[in-house]
Amino acid sequence: MKSKKRTVRFARQNKSVWVWTLSSFSLLLLSRAAETQQAIAPQPQSSATTEPVWEQSQTNQFEVFSPAGTAAGSALDQPFQIGPVTARPHFLYRFFYATGLPLSPGNQQNTAIQEFSPGITFDIGTHWTLDYSPTLRFYSNHNFKNEFDNSITLTGATAYEDWTFGFLQSYASSDSPNVQTGTQTSQEIYATALTASYAFNSKMSLDMGLYQNLQFTENFQNSRDWSTMEWLNYQFWPRFNAGIGAGVGYVNVDVGPDQTYEQTSGRINWRATDKISFQVNAGFEDRQFLSSGSGALLSPTFGAAIQYQPFDVTKISLNASRSITPSYFQDQVSENTSVSCDLNQRLLGKYYLDLNAGYNMTEYDASTSAGSANPDNDYYTFNARLSRSFLKRGTLAVFYQYSGNSSTEPGFTYSGSQVGIEIGYKY
């Protein structure tokens, strides 16, 4: 009983340590989605909650902002509950007008777009959550192909004695216009993560993770990535911990040399005050290209998330990352560096203004000695969104996005804007 009490206390006080392994993989998936640089304005992240109920209930002392699962809609009575299963339907509709949307390299066109995204989330007991969110996208410009995109996510989390465990399986398909390819691009991504953490005592823990990422892109390079990452963590005081990690990976591609890589990294979680927190990691990756005649690629990697809440109605966050991934183009890899800043401000007690600015630089490296790399891309975005809730579970918003891409590759430089309205409702 003593061990169990200590473990529960450790899990709650150090949630960001053991969840980091799984959540960092989720962030990696999001960053890879960002690296595709879809030209369509992203849907709001709050449209569905995919954390298990048990995980939502754990306190993360390194997070300044309240997690999405504690939103008002999540605390309301749930009418669709049978035994241990709770069904939470959600719906999002958007209508917007887009200018400069890439149809093919050098050919950007304007179109009105309608999106219907009905979905449902199942809480299965307190340890499992399954979400399905399809999106139907219709273009008024018939040069674009209408879309039926899909997103399915299964997550699980639990604790047993000195162990905590996490699981993630997701599938996503899309046919959206893509800045990197310069056209509508069909792709499917399958992602899997298995994580475990062991608490040696109240100060030291070990995180372990196995990851798989399968990406299939029509008319471009397909890749399959398997990796592992282990972390040794130490909590120096209640609001500060640090860890060192190492991992290896293998990448299989359809065309060109397969790749192996090794990673070393360090990280810190620091809740400096009640109003500001820092979660930072940095290290190096050494990537080898098998039977290619090309030398190894040694690259720095990093990730950072800073949260600052000077007032109850104001939230400011800064995120940055650098990673190396297989490219959509054969015989190449991509070095992706991104930074974004977000301001969320509550106005007049009912309205929420969200402003976001982001920059992404993609550098291409040849994976063969005789190959050549594509020119670098610089992609930047600005998003503004004003929203308010209605009928407790609903959200009404207007949004605007400006984006652009700068490249010396002919036909890949563009700029465009999107403005529209959205209405959402979720249980």
N, C-alpha and C positions, 0 to 999 in steps of 0.2 A: 504493500500500500504506500509506503514511503517513496519508493521509486516512481510509482504512478503519479503521486502528487507533485513530485519534483518535475516530472516530464511535462505535465499539463502547464505548470508555471513556466517552464522553459519555453514550451511551444508558444505560449501567449506573449511572453516578453521578447522572444526572438523570432517572431513570425517572419520578419523580412529576411532573416538568414536562410531558413529552409525553403521559404516560398520563392526566394530570389532565383533559385535554380530553375524552377518551372516558369516563373513570371518572366525571367530574362529570355527564356526560349520563346515565350509568347511575344515579347518585344522584338526578338529577332525575326519572327514571322512577320510582324507588322513592319519592321524596317525593310524586310525583303519585298513586301508588298509596296512600300514606299519607293524602293529602288526601281520598281517597274514604272514608277512615275505615271500612273493613270491620270489622264487629262480631265476625267470627270470629278467634280467636287465630291469629297468624301461624305458619307452619311454620318450623322452624329453618333459618337461612340456609346451614348447612353441608350440606344434603341433596344438593347437586350443585355441582360446580366448573365454571364456564363460561369460565375464562381459558384461552387457548391455552397449550400446553406451553412454547413459547418465552418467552411473557410471564411465566409462573410462574418461569422460571429467572433472570429479571433481578432484580438486587438493588436494592431501593428503600431508600436510606439514610434517608428521611424517615418510614418506617413503623417504629414500635416493635414492634408485634405481628407475629408471623410470619404470612404470608399463608395462606389456607385451603388452597392447593395443596400446601403442605408438610406437611399432616397425615399421620399415620401411614398411613392407608389409601391415600393416593396414592403412597407410597413402596414399597408391597408389589408383588410380582410380579403382572402383569396376564395372566390366562389367555386372555382373548378378544382376541387380536391377530393380524391377518393383514396382512403387509407393513407399510405405513406407517399403517394404521388400527387403532386400539385402541378397543374397545367397553368401556364401564364402566357396567354396570347399577347402578341404585340403587332402593331401595324404602323407603317410609315408611307406617306404619299408625298411626292415632291414634283413640282412643276417649275422648270427653269429654262432660260434661254442662254445658249452658249455661242460665243463667237470664237473664231480661230481654232476650232477643234480639228486635230489632225486626222485626215482621211487617208492620205498616203504621203510619203516624203515630198515636201514642197507644196502640198495641196491641203490647205486648211479651209474649212467651211463652217457656216453658221447653221444652227438648228435649234428648234425647241425640243425639249425632252420631258417626258413624263415617266415617273418611276412609281411602281406599286411594290411594296415590300411587306407582305403578310408573313408572320412567323409565329412560332410557338416555342416556349421553353418549358421543359419538364424538370422539376425538382424531384428526384427519386430518393426518398428518405432525406437524410441530411448530408450525405457524402457524395452524391452524384448529381450532375446537372447535364441535360441534353438540350441543345438548341438547334432549331432549323430555321433559317432565314433566307428564303428565295427573294430575288429581285427581278421584276419584269420591267424592262426599259424600252420605251418606244420613242423613235426619232421622227420628227416631222420631215426632215431631209432624208429622202429615200435612198440617197447614196450610202447612208449608214445602215448597217444591219441591226434590226431589233434584237434585244438580248433577253436571255433567261439565265440569270446568274444564280448560283447556289452557295450557301455556306452552312456547314454542319459542324458542330463542336460538342464533344463529350469530354467533361472534366470530372475528376474525382480527387478527393483528399481525405485523409484520416490519420489518426495517431494510435500507436500501440506501445505501451510502456515507454522505452527510451527511443522509439522510432517514430518518424512521421513519413508519410508516403504521398506522392502526387502522381496523377496521370492526366495526359491530354492527348486527344485524337481529334484531328480536324480535317475537313475537306472543303476546298473553295474552288469554284469555277467562275470564270468571267470572260467576257468578249469585248471589253472596253477599249476605246482609243488609248494608245500607249505612246508616251513621248519618246522613249528609247527606240522603239521600233518604227515610230512614225505612222502607225496605222492601227485599225482595230485588230486586236490580237487575242486569239483564243488560248487560254491556259488553264491548267488544273494543278492544284497544289495539295498534296497529302502530307500532313505533319503528325508526328508521334513523339511523345516525351514520357519517360518513366523516371521518376525522381524518388530519392530516399534520403533522409537525414537521420543521423544518430547523435544523441546527446551524451557525450562522455561524462559531463557534469554540468553545473549551472553556468560555466564559463566557456567551455570548449565543445564544438560540434563538428561533424563531418557531413558534407553534402555530396551526393553522387547523382549522376544523371546520364541516361542513354537517350539519344535523339536521332530521329530520322526525318529527312525532308526530301520529298519527291516532287519534282517540278517538271511538267510536261507542257510545252508551248508549241502550238501549231506553226509550222514553217520556220521554226527557230530551234536552238539547241535545247535538248532535254537533259536534265541532270538528276542524280540521286546521291544524296549526302547522308552519311552515317557518322555519328560522332559521340564522344563521351567527354564529360567534364567533371572533375572532382575538386572540392573546396575544403580546406581546413580553416575553421573560423574560431576567433577568440573574442569574447566580450570583455573589454577593458573596464568599462563602467556602464551603468544602466542605459545610457543613451549613445553609446559609441561601441561599435565592434568592427573588426577587420578580418580579412581572410586572404589566403593565397590559394591559387588554383592552377591546375594543369589538365590538359586534355589532348586527345588525338582525334583525327577524322580521316575519312576516305570518301572521295567523290568519283562517281562513275558518270561519264558523258557519252552521248551517242557518237559524236565526231570529235576526234582529237585525243590527246593523252589524258588518261585518268590522273587523279591527283591524290596525294596524301598531305596531311598537315599536322603540325603540333602547335599547341597554344600554351602560353604561360601568362598569368595575370594576377593582379592584386586588386582588392576592393575594400571600400570602407562604407559603413552606414553611420551617419552622425545626425542626431536630432539636436542641433545646436541650441535652440530655444523652442518654446511652444509654437513659435510662428515660422520657423525655417528649418529645413532638413536637407541633407546632402546624401546622395547615393552615387558613388563614383567607382568605376573600375577601369584599369588600364593595363596593357601588356603588349606582347608581341605574338605574331603568328609566322611560322616558317613553313612555306608551302613548296612541295616538290611536284614536278611534272614528269610522270613515268615514261621512260623510253621516248623522250622528246628531243634530247640534245640541248634543252634549255636549262639554265641555271635555276636554283631555288629562289623563291620570292620571299624576302623577309620584310614584314610590314608591321607597323604599330597598329594596335587596336585599342578602342576605348569606348566607354559609355558613361553617361552622366544624366542624373535626374535631380533637379533642384526645385523644391517647393517652398513658396513664401506666401504667407497669409497675414499681411499687416493689419487687416481689419476683418471682421466676420463676413463682410459682404464683398471682399476683394481677395482673389486668388491669382498668383503669378507663378508660372512654372517655366523652367528652361530645360531642354533636353538636347543631348548631343550624342553622336555615335560614329564609330568608324569600324567597318567590317569588310571582309573579302569574301566574295561569292562567285560561283560560276556565272559566266556571262550568257546572255541570250544569243551571242554570236560565237561561232565555232572557233576553236584554238585561241580563246581569250578568257581571262577572268576580270572581274570588276572590283575595284577598290572604291568603296562608297563612304563618303563623309557627309554627315547631315547635322544640322543644328536648327532648332525651332524654339520660339518663345510664345507663350500663351498668357493672355490676360482675361480673366473671367470676373465680371463686375455685376453685382445685383443693383438694379435701379428701381427706385420708388417702391421697393418691397415686393414687386410682382414680376419685374422684367429682368432678364439676364442678357448681358452683352458679352460676347466672346470674340476676342481678336487674336488672330494667330498669324505669325510670319515664319516662313521656313526657307531654308536653303539646302540644296543637295548637290554635291559634286561627285560625278562618276568618272573615274580614271580607268582606262582599259590597259591591260598588260597581256602581251602575247605569251602563249603557253608552249610554243615551239620555237626553236632557234631560227627557222626560216620564215616564221609568220610575222605579220604586222598587226598593230593594234589600232582600233578605231580612235578618232579624236575624242578628247574629253568633253563632257557635257556639264553645264552649269544650269541647274533647274531651281527656280524660286517661286514661292507662292505667298499670297496674302489672302486670308479668309476673315470675314466678319459675319457674325450671326447674332440676331436679336430675337429672343424667345420669351414666352411666358406660358405658364401652365393653365389648364382649365379643367373643370370637372374632376379635379384631384389626380386623375391618371393621364390626362391629355397634355400635349405640347403643341403650340403654334409658333412658327418661326419664319423670319425672312432671312436670306443669306446672300452673300456676295463672295466671289472668288476671282482673284486675278493671278494668272500664272504665266510663266515664260520659260523658254529654254534657249540657251546660247551654246552654239556648237559650230566648229569650223567644217563639219561634214555638211555638204550641200543638201538642202531640203529639211534639215532637222532643227533649224532655228525658228522659233515661233513665239507668239504671245497671244493670249486670249483672256476673256472674262466670262463669268457666269453669274446670273442673278435670278433668284427664284423664291418660292415659298414652300413650306413643308408643314405637314400636320401629322402628328404621331399620337398613338394611344397604346398603353401597355398596362398589363396587370403585374 
